[in-house]
Amino acid sequence: MESTVEKTDSLPKEIGQLKEEKGVIGMNDEGLRRGRSQAEQEQKEFGMKRGVKEKRNGEDEDGKKEGGVCGDAKGLRMVHCVFELAYCALALSYFYSIMEIKEEESVRLIAPMMYALCACLLMYLITLMLVCRSLGIIIDILLLILAISTNFYEIQIKYQIPGYQEAINHDFLNISRVLKIIMIQRNASNFLHKAGIILNSRDKGLSRKETVTDMISEIINYLAKTNREFLNKRNIEVITEGLYYAYGLSSFQEAQNSKRPRLTEEDSEYGYRHYEILEEEENLEQDNQVQLKINQYKEDLTDEVVDSLLKKISDFDFDIFQLKEATKENELVTIINYLFEANNFYEKIGIIKEKFQYYSVVIQELYNPVPYHNKTHASDVCQSCYYFIQTLGFREKGNLSAMEECSILLASFIHDSDHPGYNNLYMIRTRDKLAIRYNDKSVLENHHISVAFSAMMKSPKTRFNENLSNGEFDTMRSQIIDLVLATDNSTHFSEISHLRTRLDSEDFDPSGEDKAKICNYLIHIADISNPSKPWKICQQWADLLCTEFFFQGDKEREKGIPISFLMDRYTTNVASGQIGFIDNFLVPAFNILVKLLPEFEQNNEQMRENKKQWKSLEKDLCPEKNTQKCKKS
């Protein structure tokens, strides 16, 4: 049997560790000798007591196998090590839960881990009952049980109960997350320290308090990237208090008496001050990036290629892909600012130019790099709406005011901001949090509106509407909301039916009662008008749309839900899909618009030519081609 008394050579290290933990500085040689002597005495007493216990548990004194559960130090250390590893596994599952993972498969990964950890906990509890009765360990066990139960509760809310987005701000969920953070830092970090893997604070010579403040900074940095809505002053203070208690900076008795650790005002404000500094740094970085994009736009206006493209902005054959290349992917900022300046909305309406330019960059950055519903598509819809207003004469036909024209362009500018690359049906079927928030009604359209107006109101730098009266802004906002909601394809056929009825009625008035409905219809047609553009542009858009469709189909297949129409790469013929879309979806819609704006017949004719091209490609664009593209990508 190994001796339980350590060699005295290790004592200086132990005393050095004790000095570091207690914050003792400048101990003289006399104190060091007294500390050594006291430690030796404690080691001897512990060894004598341990020796008696070992003899009682053993079969004999000759070193045969001892009885009892974990009777020797090595066995007990092994059990502790196993349980600490289980703590680390639990910490990993907590990180998965804290991060906003949208995949339902994560539940299947976390739940079995929880059951396994419960089994580990039961074995560990039995072991502890046989070898010790430490109040501290019992408290740790209770904390772990509570952490597991709150984790199950959060998963249930997140994936099963409607209204998760409303419940996420509930105090219980916040406490649950704070508890997870504390448990992660207290148990996983402690184990890694014991294993000698993390020694950062020691290498830096930090005190316990400095170590805790470092941890608070790291937690806030992490949450700022993954779960920013959780960061508010109250929650940051709770995190700070929890970590101070977990690292022994206030005694258990003090925590019981005062219900909170003993913190100075400076201590409790540390985390929030760090978060404010973090936000200031992010804002400064954003300001720099925004200014670069604005400067790039101003420089592009003097570029001959960009200038020649923008002069054709109201033309039928305008190529947005050329503008994207010429502006180095700054096309949305370029097109919306150019249209605002060309129509002098700054003076006519009172929009603040500098703030709108800042806002235009913020919105451009909100568009995700998905294949189709991205900033290039938004730019294309902006141009198409302006083509209807300027070239096809809807400005005069509808007697549009500057405010109405501005609202149409703004709506087309923001109409797909923060689009995830999946359609409404997918969001509803997967019970996405956005579908829960908007009750399965125009899910993405409502989200685009909310994101865009939130970005406007978030900072004084983006509030370009400050010179507008409350009434003017309310009118503009109401118009934009109706226009973006009109881009929901689920209302396509009902809108056609309504407009056909109105066009045939004697009291049809495009500049009066029917104006709002026609404006909504125009932005909807602009949103789906790619098949009526010159063949080269039409083909590019079709390829991008199918790429996005097939990504959704692949995701639906993985999740085991029905694959949406035209989104199965193994059965969809791209050319046939485009022909069907033209015949069943676009022809009835375009015929209505031709009655209102006869010059739109040019688009109708081009669409018929494009249909012939798709007909000639039907055999070449078989489903096997889709799978080959998938393998290449």
KOLROLUM-755646 format. One record per residue (C-alpha): residue number from 1; x, y, z. Coordinates in nm, 4 decimals. Example, Ala and Ser with C-alpha at 12.3 -4.5 7.8 and 13.67 -1.06 7.14 Angstrom:
BEGIN
   num       east      north         up
     1     1.2300    -0.4500     0.7800
     2     1.3670    -0.1060     0.7140
REM end
This chain:
BEGIN
   num       east      north         up
     1     0.0000     0.0000     0.0000
     2     0.1261     0.3432    -0.0881
     3     0.2125     0.5678     0.2010
     4    -0.0326     0.8499     0.2520
     5     0.2356     1.0834     0.3786
     6     0.3780     1.2977     0.0973
     7     0.7481     1.3715     0.0751
     8     0.8518     1.6921     0.2390
     9     1.0080     1.8044    -0.0918
    10     0.6577     1.8840    -0.2191
    11     0.5790     2.1118     0.0756
    12     0.7275     2.4318    -0.0662
    13     0.5041     2.3863    -0.3710
    14     0.1985     2.3344    -0.1506
    15     0.2833     2.6409     0.0565
    16     0.3403     2.8421    -0.2600
    17    -0.0010     2.7336    -0.3833
    18    -0.1517     2.8253    -0.0455
    19     0.0103     3.1685    -0.0666
    20    -0.1323     3.2219    -0.4115
    21    -0.4850     3.1163    -0.3129
    22    -0.4937     3.3218     0.0048
    23    -0.3206     3.6206    -0.1517
    24    -0.0294     3.6107     0.0957
    25     0.2670     3.8168    -0.0198
    26     0.6171     3.8603     0.1138
    27     0.6285     3.5707     0.3621
    28     0.9665     3.5703     0.5384
    29     1.1851     3.2670     0.6079
    30     1.0558     3.2354     0.9667
    31     0.6988     3.2163     0.8441
    32     0.8008     2.9666     0.5770
    33     0.9606     2.7388     0.8406
    34     0.6532     2.7606     1.0635
    35     0.4319     2.6825     0.7656
    36     0.6503     2.3831     0.6748
    37     0.6411     2.2518     1.0326
    38     0.2639     2.2932     1.0587
    39     0.2051     2.1221     0.7233
    40     0.4291     1.8283     0.8252
    41     0.2309     1.7843     1.1483
    42    -0.1000     1.7878     0.9579
    43     0.0321     1.5323     0.7094
    44     0.1426     1.2988     0.9904
    45    -0.1919     1.3208     1.1680
    46    -0.3771     1.2562     0.8419
    47    -0.1527     0.9600     0.7654
    48    -0.2119     0.8048     1.1101
    49    -0.5884     0.8390     1.0786
    50    -0.5816     0.7006     0.7265
    51    -0.3666     0.4068     0.8340
    52    -0.6160     0.3086     1.1033
    53    -0.9015     0.3259     0.8521
    54    -0.7097     0.1142     0.6010
    55    -0.6430    -0.1555     0.8636
    56    -1.0101    -0.1696     0.9536
    57    -1.1151    -0.2079     0.5926
    58    -0.8384    -0.4510     0.4901
    59    -0.8424    -0.8270     0.5246
    60    -0.5022    -0.8287     0.6958
    61    -0.1963    -0.6112     0.7561
    62     0.0151    -0.7691     0.4821
    63    -0.1274    -0.5630     0.2015
    64    -0.3986    -0.7979     0.0804
    65    -0.7072    -0.6682    -0.0946
    66    -0.9056    -0.4284     0.1245
    67    -1.2852    -0.4399     0.1564
    68    -1.5376    -0.1558     0.1202
    69    -1.6251     0.0693    -0.1667
    70    -1.3315     0.2863    -0.2727
    71    -1.1454     0.1953     0.0407
    72    -0.8083     0.3284    -0.0755
    73    -0.7064     0.6748    -0.1919
    74    -0.6425     0.5615    -0.5458
    75    -0.9986     0.4292    -0.5893
    76    -1.1511     0.7436    -0.4440
    77    -0.9392     0.9623    -0.6708
    78    -1.0515     0.7550    -0.9692
    79    -1.4199     0.8035    -0.8803
    80    -1.3613     1.1777    -0.8375
    81    -1.1855     1.1904    -1.1748
    82    -1.4711     1.0054    -1.3491
    83    -1.7274     1.2398    -1.1992
    84    -1.5255     1.5480    -1.2909
    85    -1.5134     1.4215    -1.6494
    86    -1.8917     1.3819    -1.6341
    87    -1.9101     1.7438    -1.5181
    88    -1.7104     1.8457    -1.8252
    89    -1.9483     1.6502    -2.0494
    90    -2.2372     1.8276    -1.8815
    91    -2.0652     2.1597    -1.9385
    92    -2.0352     2.0749    -2.3076
    93    -2.4080     2.0031    -2.3282
    94    -2.4735     2.3371    -2.1546
    95    -2.2702     2.5196    -2.4186
    96    -2.4870     2.3553    -2.6845
    97    -2.7966     2.4714    -2.5014
    98    -2.6734     2.8276    -2.4380
    99    -2.5873     2.8715    -2.8033
   100    -2.9004     2.9295    -3.0165
   101    -2.8830     2.5976    -3.2016
   102    -3.1740     2.5794    -3.4424
   103    -3.1345     2.2122    -3.5321
   104    -3.3784     1.9826    -3.3573
   105    -3.1192     1.7026    -3.3780
   106    -2.9354     1.8744    -3.0912
   107    -3.2090     1.7489    -2.8573
   108    -3.1299     1.3937    -2.9581
   109    -2.7642     1.4538    -2.8696
   110    -2.8244     1.6272    -2.5367
   111    -3.1002     1.4071    -2.3905
   112    -2.9025     1.0751    -2.3862
   113    -2.6074     1.2606    -2.2352
   114    -2.8325     1.3840    -1.9555
   115    -2.9547     1.0321    -1.8765
   116    -2.5970     0.9025    -1.8716
   117    -2.4938     1.1823    -1.6381
   118    -2.7841     1.1043    -1.4056
   119    -2.6583     0.7449    -1.3856
   120    -2.3058     0.8756    -1.3100
   121    -2.4523     1.1002    -1.0436
   122    -2.6353     0.8106    -0.8759
   123    -2.3181     0.5981    -0.8635
   124    -2.1191     0.8909    -0.7304
   125    -2.3826     0.9647    -0.4647
   126    -2.3729     0.6054    -0.3407
   127    -1.9936     0.6221    -0.3242
   128    -1.9987     0.9479    -0.1308
   129    -2.2443     0.8089     0.1234
   130    -1.9957     0.5325     0.2008
   131    -1.6813     0.7435     0.2278
   132    -1.7768     1.0951     0.3399
   133    -2.0513     1.3347     0.4446
   134    -1.9306     1.6722     0.3217
   135    -2.1823     1.9558     0.3147
   136    -1.9974     2.1153     0.0231
   137    -2.0255     1.8019    -0.1908
   138    -2.3956     1.7640    -0.1100
   139    -2.4490     2.1254    -0.2216
   140    -2.2623     2.0482    -0.5456
   141    -2.4905     1.7482    -0.6038
   142    -2.8015     1.9570    -0.5488
   143    -2.6677     2.2185    -0.7895
   144    -2.6051     1.9528    -1.0521
   145    -2.9557     1.8075    -1.0147
   146    -3.1053     2.1564    -1.0493
   147    -2.8876     2.2261    -1.3531
   148    -3.0007     1.9055    -1.5233
   149    -3.3674     1.9744    -1.4499
   150    -3.3475     2.3312    -1.5805
   151    -3.1707     2.2060    -1.8928
   152    -3.4615     1.9666    -1.9620
   153    -3.7061     2.2496    -1.8935
   154    -3.5340     2.4786    -2.1426
   155    -3.5244     2.2113    -2.4136
   156    -3.8961     2.1503    -2.3581
   157    -3.9760     2.5201    -2.3945
   158    -3.7494     2.5593    -2.6947
   159    -3.8749     2.2691    -2.9032
   160    -4.2215     2.1707    -2.7808
   161    -4.4113     2.4593    -2.6230
   162    -4.5511     2.7339    -2.8527
   163    -4.4421     3.0851    -2.7639
   164    -4.0779     3.0050    -2.6887
   165    -3.9683     3.3514    -2.7950
   166    -4.1990     3.5069    -2.5365
   167    -4.0909     3.2600    -2.2678
   168    -3.7211     3.3137    -2.3278
   169    -3.7213     3.6300    -2.1172
   170    -3.8826     3.4515    -1.8239
   171    -3.6811     3.4741    -1.5005
   172    -3.6663     3.0966    -1.4623
   173    -3.4941     3.0577    -1.7981
   174    -3.2518     3.3381    -1.7169
   175    -3.1680     3.1796    -1.3807
   176    -3.1253     2.8480    -1.5593
   177    -2.8721     2.9949    -1.8008
   178    -2.6831     3.1793    -1.5298
   179    -2.6655     2.8579    -1.3299
   180    -2.5227     2.6765    -1.6311
   181    -2.2559     2.9400    -1.6797
   182    -2.1561     2.9213    -1.3124
   183    -2.1503     2.5407    -1.3164
   184    -1.9374     2.5389    -1.6292
   185    -1.6849     2.7805    -1.4798
   186    -1.6832     2.6251    -1.1340
   187    -1.6627     2.2554    -1.2201
   188    -1.5184     2.2189    -1.5690
   189    -1.2519     2.4859    -1.5117
   190    -1.1647     2.3444    -1.1709
   191    -1.1130     1.9994    -1.3220
   192    -0.8932     2.1374    -1.5986
   193    -0.6900     2.3272    -1.3394
   194    -0.6452     2.0051    -1.1389
   195    -0.5359     1.8199    -1.4499
   196    -0.2730     2.0851    -1.5098
   197    -0.4163     2.1823    -1.8494
   198    -0.5184     2.5407    -1.7737
   199    -0.2682     2.7455    -1.5803
   200    -0.3259     3.0831    -1.7407
   201    -0.4118     3.2681    -1.4216
   202    -0.1102     3.1226    -1.2412
   203     0.1208     3.2000    -1.5308
   204    -0.0020     3.5577    -1.5202
   205     0.0310     3.5705    -1.1435
   206    -0.3345     3.6689    -1.1045
   207    -0.5212     3.6678    -0.7758
   208    -0.8571     3.4935    -0.7388
   209    -1.0401     3.8204    -0.7882
   210    -0.8454     3.8970    -1.1057
   211    -0.9141     3.5449    -1.2310
   212    -1.2884     3.5934    -1.1744
   213    -1.2921     3.9285    -1.3534
   214    -1.1100     3.7633    -1.6443
   215    -1.3774     3.4933    -1.6522
   216    -1.6569     3.7513    -1.6415
   217    -1.4992     3.9251    -1.9418
   218    -1.4739     3.5972    -2.1341
   219    -1.8341     3.4994    -2.0541
   220    -1.9639     3.8377    -2.1703
   221    -1.7545     3.8205    -2.4890
   222    -1.8916     3.4727    -2.5574
   223    -2.2545     3.5644    -2.4916
   224    -2.2232     3.8856    -2.6940
   225    -2.1518     3.6668    -2.9983
   226    -2.3963     3.3803    -2.9305
   227    -2.6810     3.5040    -2.7126
   228    -2.6814     3.8822    -2.6991
   229    -3.0473     3.9157    -2.5967
   230    -2.9548     3.7510    -2.2657
   231    -2.7090     4.0286    -2.1811
   232    -2.8681     4.2985    -1.9718
   233    -2.7570     4.4732    -1.6560
   234    -2.9484     4.2452    -1.4212
   235    -2.8222     3.9196    -1.5725
   236    -2.4639     4.0436    -1.5875
   237    -2.4803     4.1286    -1.2163
   238    -2.6159     3.7803    -1.1393
   239    -2.3286     3.6228    -1.3319
   240    -2.0798     3.8392    -1.1444
   241    -2.2279     3.7546    -0.8037
   242    -2.2454     3.3835    -0.8857
   243    -1.8815     3.3659    -0.9896
   244    -1.7665     3.5588    -0.6837
   245    -1.9443     3.3075    -0.4610
   246    -1.8311     3.0053    -0.6645
   247    -1.4672     3.1068    -0.6285
   248    -1.4872     3.1588    -0.2537
   249    -1.4651     3.5364    -0.2508
   250    -1.7498     3.5369     0.0008
   251    -1.8146     3.2641     0.2580
   252    -2.1128     3.0286     0.2463
   253    -2.2357     3.1728     0.5770
   254    -2.2254     3.5265     0.4375
   255    -2.4209     3.4162     0.1348
   256    -2.6834     3.2551     0.3580
   257    -2.7198     3.5604     0.5815
   258    -2.7264     3.8265     0.3133
   259    -2.8711     3.6141     0.0293
   260    -2.5933     3.7436    -0.1923
   261    -2.2118     3.7580    -0.1937
   262    -2.0327     4.0517    -0.0380
   263    -1.9501     4.2679    -0.3373
   264    -1.8489     4.6284    -0.3572
   265    -2.0292     4.8570    -0.6002
   266    -1.7182     4.8513    -0.8188
   267    -1.7223     4.4682    -0.8247
   268    -2.0889     4.4380    -0.9169
   269    -2.0562     4.6969    -1.1947
   270    -1.7447     4.5383    -1.3483
   271    -1.9292     4.3027    -1.5852
   272    -2.1675     4.5699    -1.7119
   273    -1.8814     4.8160    -1.7658
   274    -1.6988     4.5503    -1.9666
   275    -2.0102     4.4954    -2.1793
   276    -2.0442     4.8688    -2.2438
   277    -1.6784     4.8855    -2.3500
   278    -1.7352     4.5839    -2.5773
   279    -2.0334     4.7555    -2.7389
   280    -1.8351     5.0763    -2.7857
   281    -1.5570     4.8843    -2.9600
   282    -1.8070     4.7053    -3.1837
   283    -1.9790     5.0340    -3.2675
   284    -1.6463     5.1931    -3.3551
   285    -1.5577     4.9009    -3.5783
   286    -1.9011     4.9205    -3.7428
   287    -1.8588     5.2950    -3.7970
   288    -1.5300     5.2316    -3.9755
   289    -1.6800     4.9594    -4.1969
   290    -1.9840     5.1727    -4.2802
   291    -1.7692     5.4702    -4.3707
   292    -1.5601     5.2523    -4.6024
   293    -1.8741     5.1404    -4.7887
   294    -2.0075     5.4970    -4.8148
   295    -1.6718     5.6225    -4.9434
   296    -1.6646     5.3355    -5.1911
   297    -2.0097     5.4368    -5.3180
   298    -1.8990     5.7983    -5.3646
   299    -1.5873     5.6886    -5.5510
   300    -1.7886     5.4511    -5.7713
   301    -2.0050     5.7390    -5.8891
   302    -1.6971     5.8810    -6.0615
   303    -1.6112     5.5455    -6.2196
   304    -1.6971     5.5335    -6.5906
   305    -1.8267     5.1754    -6.5841
   306    -2.0499     5.2310    -6.2808
   307    -2.1714     5.5615    -6.4180
   308    -2.2656     5.4079    -6.7543
   309    -2.4566     5.1273    -6.5783
   310    -2.6473     5.3629    -6.3488
   311    -2.7575     5.5749    -6.6432
   312    -2.9522     5.2685    -6.7658
   313    -3.1165     5.2040    -6.4280
   314    -3.4699     5.2545    -6.5594
   315    -3.4173     5.0312    -6.8641
   316    -3.5813     4.6942    -6.9273
   317    -3.2463     4.5164    -6.9843
   318    -3.0579     4.6573    -6.6840
   319    -2.8025     4.3976    -6.5658
   320    -2.7688     4.3948    -6.1862
   321    -2.4885     4.1364    -6.2013
   322    -2.2689     4.3803    -6.3927
   323    -2.3336     4.6482    -6.1288
   324    -2.2467     4.3999    -5.8547
   325    -1.9115     4.3299    -6.0177
   326    -1.8371     4.6959    -6.0957
   327    -1.9114     4.8099    -5.7378
   328    -1.7197     4.5205    -5.5763
   329    -2.0374     4.3796    -5.4198
   330    -2.1595     4.7155    -5.2921
   331    -2.4541     4.7081    -5.5319
   332    -2.7424     4.7561    -5.2872
   333    -2.5874     5.0620    -5.1210
   334    -2.5103     5.2017    -5.4641
   335    -2.8521     5.1509    -5.6196
   336    -3.0667     5.2791    -5.3307
   337    -2.8534     5.5867    -5.2656
   338    -2.8372     5.6668    -5.6358
   339    -3.2177     5.6459    -5.6665
   340    -3.2698     5.8639    -5.3591
   341    -3.0348     6.1287    -5.4936
   342    -3.1763     6.1092    -5.8468
   343    -3.5297     6.1658    -5.7136
   344    -3.4183     6.4240    -5.4536
   345    -3.6053     6.2533    -5.1673
   346    -3.3757     6.4260    -4.9183
   347    -3.5313     6.7648    -4.9948
   348    -3.8795     6.6520    -5.1021
   349    -3.9480     6.4415    -4.7926
   350    -3.6916     6.5604    -4.5386
   351    -3.4846     6.2417    -4.5096
   352    -3.1432     6.3049    -4.3525
   353    -2.8881     6.2105    -4.6179
   354    -2.5921     6.1131    -4.3960
   355    -2.8089     5.8979    -4.1702
   356    -2.9786     5.7257    -4.4624
   357    -2.6413     5.6432    -4.6168
   358    -2.5354     5.4879    -4.2854
   359    -2.8645     5.2961    -4.2692
   360    -2.8243     5.1667    -4.6253
   361    -2.4931     5.0003    -4.5317
   362    -2.6458     4.8483    -4.2172
   363    -2.9320     4.6976    -4.4203
   364    -2.6954     4.5669    -4.6875
   365    -2.4993     4.3854    -4.4148
   366    -2.8230     4.2335    -4.2805
   367    -2.8696     4.0379    -4.6030
   368    -2.7294     3.6867    -4.5646
   369    -2.4967     3.5326    -4.8274
   370    -2.7597     3.2811    -4.9435
   371    -2.7725     3.1898    -5.3150
   372    -3.0879     3.3794    -5.4182
   373    -3.2560     3.5915    -5.1469
   374    -2.9558     3.8162    -5.0950
   375    -2.8587     4.1801    -5.1426
   376    -2.8280     4.1349    -5.5199
   377    -3.1889     4.0185    -5.5387
   378    -3.2952     4.3189    -5.3271
   379    -3.1072     4.5473    -5.5663
   380    -3.2807     4.3824    -5.8624
   381    -3.6258     4.4348    -5.7078
   382    -3.5390     4.8003    -5.6391
   383    -3.4470     4.8492    -6.0038
   384    -3.7578     4.6650    -6.1268
   385    -3.9864     4.8818    -5.9137
   386    -3.8173     5.1947    -6.0471
   387    -3.8619     5.0584    -6.4019
   388    -4.2372     5.0274    -6.3392
   389    -4.2582     5.3767    -6.1894
   390    -4.0314     5.5638    -6.4320
   391    -4.0356     5.3823    -6.7669
   392    -4.3803     5.2174    -6.7656
   393    -4.5356     5.5388    -6.6367
   394    -4.6944     5.4324    -6.3085
   395    -4.5827     5.7597    -6.1492
   396    -4.8335     5.9425    -6.3678
   397    -5.0897     5.6609    -6.3885
   398    -5.1069     5.6273    -6.0107
   399    -5.0448     5.9959    -5.9379
   400    -4.7706     5.8924    -5.6939
   401    -4.6519     6.1408    -5.4343
   402    -4.2826     6.1614    -5.3425
   403    -4.3651     5.9850    -5.0132
   404    -4.5417     5.6957    -5.1905
   405    -4.2612     5.6538    -5.4436
   406    -4.0028     5.6620    -5.1640
   407    -4.1999     5.4002    -4.9661
   408    -4.2068     5.1635    -5.2666
   409    -3.8307     5.1889    -5.3126
   410    -3.7646     5.1526    -4.9389
   411    -3.9904     4.8458    -4.9209
   412    -3.8087     4.6815    -5.2127
   413    -3.4778     4.7742    -5.0459
   414    -3.5581     4.5955    -4.7161
   415    -3.8053     4.3304    -4.8356
   416    -3.5782     4.0252    -4.7832
   417    -3.3390     4.1492    -4.5131
   418    -3.1986     3.8681    -4.2971
   419    -3.3564     3.6022    -4.5204
   420    -3.2381     3.2553    -4.4035
   421    -3.2549     3.0918    -4.7468
   422    -3.5623     2.8811    -4.6588
   423    -3.9263     2.9574    -4.7359
   424    -4.2207     3.0131    -4.5012
   425    -4.3427     2.6545    -4.5286
   426    -4.0074     2.5232    -4.4091
   427    -4.0045     2.7650    -4.1140
   428    -4.3523     2.6492    -4.0128
   429    -4.2872     2.2769    -4.0549
   430    -3.9671     2.2917    -3.8483
   431    -4.1357     2.5039    -3.5783
   432    -3.8720     2.7703    -3.6175
   433    -3.8797     3.0416    -3.3526
   434    -3.9811     3.2974    -3.6173
   435    -4.2841     3.0869    -3.7116
   436    -4.3769     3.0653    -3.3431
   437    -4.3337     3.4427    -3.3024
   438    -4.5494     3.5353    -3.6027
   439    -4.8112     3.2573    -3.5604
   440    -4.7316     3.0974    -3.8989
   441    -4.8628     3.4060    -4.0846
   442    -4.6258     3.5630    -4.3439
   443    -4.3404     3.4541    -4.1200
   444    -4.0425     3.5821    -4.3177
   445    -4.2150     3.8959    -4.4449
   446    -4.2971     4.0003    -4.0881
   447    -3.9382     3.9235    -3.9886
   448    -3.7918     4.1356    -4.2700
   449    -4.0038     4.4328    -4.1637
   450    -3.9163     4.3928    -3.7973
   451    -3.5432     4.3605    -3.8659
   452    -3.5360     4.6665    -4.0909
   453    -3.7260     4.8989    -3.8560
   454    -3.5317     4.7706    -3.5540
   455    -3.2094     4.8606    -3.7347
   456    -3.3469     5.2076    -3.8045
   457    -3.4473     5.2780    -3.4440
   458    -3.1486     5.1102    -3.2764
   459    -2.9042     5.3976    -3.3132
   460    -2.9225     5.7756    -3.3680
   461    -2.6848     5.7198    -3.6604
   462    -2.9535     5.5334    -3.8575
   463    -3.2643     5.7405    -3.7712
   464    -3.2930     5.9128    -4.1075
   465    -3.6594     5.9881    -4.0336
   466    -3.5962     6.2378    -3.7500
   467    -3.7049     6.5381    -3.9594
   468    -4.0383     6.3748    -4.0443
   469    -4.3410     6.4485    -3.8302
   470    -4.5001     6.1610    -3.6380
   471    -4.7849     6.1540    -3.8868
   472    -4.5527     6.1423    -4.1882
   473    -4.3427     5.8630    -4.0398
   474    -4.6518     5.6628    -3.9421
   475    -4.7801     5.6924    -4.2995
   476    -4.4469     5.5825    -4.4460
   477    -4.4173     5.2915    -4.2017
   478    -4.7732     5.1739    -4.2732
   479    -4.7107     5.1818    -4.6492
   480    -4.3822     4.9905    -4.6195
   481    -4.5406     4.7231    -4.3988
   482    -4.8234     4.6641    -4.6499
   483    -4.5798     4.6574    -4.9419
   484    -4.3432     4.4007    -4.7863
   485    -4.6310     4.1791    -4.6714
   486    -4.7525     4.1816    -5.0345
   487    -4.4374     3.9894    -5.1363
   488    -4.5748     3.6767    -4.9625
   489    -4.6452     3.4378    -5.2528
   490    -4.9272     3.2680    -5.0609
   491    -5.1544     3.5629    -5.1511
   492    -5.0624     3.5523    -5.5223
   493    -5.3830     3.4091    -5.6709
   494    -5.6188     3.5949    -5.4374
   495    -5.4521     3.9240    -5.5382
   496    -5.4862     3.8370    -5.9086
   497    -5.8558     3.7626    -5.8600
   498    -5.9142     4.0857    -5.6662
   499    -5.7312     4.3058    -5.9181
   500    -5.9012     4.1420    -6.2159
   501    -6.2378     4.2215    -6.0591
   502    -6.1374     4.5810    -5.9886
   503    -5.9973     4.6377    -6.3398
   504    -6.3315     4.5316    -6.4896
   505    -6.5353     4.7547    -6.2608
   506    -6.6550     5.0993    -6.3716
   507    -6.5257     5.2783    -6.0624
   508    -6.1672     5.1479    -6.0928
   509    -5.9333     5.4327    -5.9912
   510    -5.5541     5.3616    -5.9956
   511    -5.4825     5.7066    -5.8553
   512    -5.7402     5.6879    -5.5789
   513    -5.9143     5.3998    -5.4036
   514    -5.7190     5.1271    -5.5857
   515    -5.3756     5.2900    -5.5667
   516    -5.2514     5.1045    -5.2549
   517    -5.3517     4.7641    -5.3948
   518    -5.1780     4.8348    -5.7248
   519    -4.8591     4.9466    -5.5465
   520    -4.8619     4.6212    -5.3497
   521    -4.9138     4.4273    -5.6716
   522    -4.6252     4.6049    -5.8454
   523    -4.3688     4.5159    -5.5788
   524    -4.4934     4.1542    -5.5827
   525    -4.4494     4.1346    -5.9620
   526    -4.1054     4.2977    -5.9354
   527    -4.0123     4.0274    -5.6822
   528    -4.0943     3.7422    -5.9236
   529    -4.0172     3.9093    -6.2582
   530    -3.6823     3.7394    -6.3343
   531    -3.8292     3.5067    -6.6039
   532    -3.9325     3.8158    -6.8051
   533    -3.5805     3.9631    -6.8264
   534    -3.3252     3.9123    -7.1048
   535    -3.2280     3.5436    -7.1356
   536    -2.8784     3.5755    -6.9897
   537    -3.0085     3.7468    -6.6735
   538    -3.3105     3.5159    -6.6538
   539    -3.0910     3.2046    -6.6675
   540    -2.8553     3.3329    -6.3972
   541    -3.1426     3.3971    -6.1590
   542    -3.3013     3.0579    -6.2292
   543    -2.9731     2.8818    -6.1501
   544    -2.9355     3.0712    -5.8199
   545    -3.2984     3.0073    -5.7218
   546    -3.2694     2.6333    -5.7868
   547    -2.9470     2.6170    -5.5880
   548    -3.1283     2.7664    -5.2883
   549    -3.4307     2.5417    -5.3455
   550    -3.2164     2.2290    -5.3530
   551    -3.0396     2.3270    -5.0315
   552    -3.3803     2.3466    -4.8645
   553    -3.4836     2.0136    -5.0172
   554    -3.1675     1.8500    -4.8829
   555    -3.2428     1.9891    -4.5381
   556    -3.6011     1.8638    -4.5526
   557    -3.4762     1.5184    -4.6485
   558    -3.2363     1.5178    -4.3525
   559    -3.5153     1.6141    -4.1136
   560    -3.7574     1.3584    -4.2500
   561    -4.0239     1.6119    -4.3480
   562    -4.1999     1.6298    -4.6888
   563    -3.9747     1.7789    -4.9566
   564    -4.1281     2.0954    -5.0995
   565    -4.2316     2.1259    -5.4645
   566    -3.9384     2.1825    -5.7072
   567    -3.6865     2.1413    -5.4224
   568    -3.5843     1.7768    -5.4667
   569    -3.2646     1.7751    -5.6676
   570    -3.3151     1.4055    -5.7531
   571    -3.6507     1.4521    -5.9271
   572    -3.6680     1.8180    -6.0394
   573    -3.6077     1.9168    -6.3995
   574    -3.5046     2.2854    -6.3804
   575    -3.6303     2.3716    -6.7293
   576    -3.9684     2.2033    -6.6736
   577    -3.9978     2.3821    -6.3396
   578    -3.9395     2.7196    -6.5034
   579    -4.1925     2.6458    -6.7793
   580    -4.4537     2.5439    -6.5237
   581    -4.3852     2.8566    -6.3164
   582    -4.4276     3.0775    -6.6241
   583    -4.7507     2.9110    -6.7426
   584    -4.9291     2.8703    -6.4102
   585    -4.7939     3.1557    -6.2005
   586    -4.6683     3.4386    -6.4187
   587    -4.8850     3.4456    -6.7317
   588    -5.2103     3.5224    -6.5416
   589    -5.0323     3.7805    -6.3251
   590    -4.8568     3.9527    -6.6163
   591    -5.1755     3.9720    -6.8233
   592    -5.3366     4.1720    -6.5441
   593    -5.0409     4.4136    -6.5357
   594    -5.0470     4.4604    -6.9142
   595    -5.4054     4.5859    -6.8837
   596    -5.2873     4.8453    -6.6317
   597    -4.9500     4.9313    -6.7921
   598    -4.9630     4.8371    -7.1645
   599    -4.5885     4.8883    -7.2141
   600    -4.5306     4.5889    -6.9855
   601    -4.6073     4.3774    -7.2933
   602    -4.2326     4.4033    -7.3661
   603    -4.1710     4.1869    -7.0598
   604    -4.4459     3.9476    -7.1627
   605    -4.2847     3.9001    -7.5037
   606    -3.9423     3.8403    -7.3504
   607    -4.0915     3.5807    -7.1134
   608    -4.2385     3.3906    -7.4084
   609    -3.8942     3.3874    -7.5737
   610    -3.7383     3.2623    -7.2499
   611    -3.9969     2.9853    -7.2321
   612    -3.8842     2.8632    -7.5751
   613    -3.5254     2.8563    -7.4498
   614    -3.6280     2.6478    -7.1492
   615    -3.8173     2.4122    -7.3816
   616    -3.4983     2.3513    -7.5802
   617    -3.3094     2.2733    -7.2574
   618    -3.5594     2.0308    -7.1026
   619    -3.3653     1.7197    -7.2018
   620    -3.0297     1.8666    -7.1016
   621    -3.1427     1.9895    -6.7584
   622    -3.2527     1.6500    -6.6279
   623    -3.2406     1.5722    -6.2508
   624    -2.9081     1.3894    -6.2947
   625    -2.7495     1.7263    -6.3772
   626    -2.8604     1.8577    -6.0375
   627    -2.6840     1.5760    -5.8518
   628    -2.3695     1.6282    -6.0583
   629    -2.3662     1.9964    -5.9601
   630    -2.4125     1.8928    -5.5991
   631    -2.1114     1.6603    -5.6131
   632    -1.8950     1.9287    -5.7731
   633    -1.9896     2.1889    -5.5101
REM end
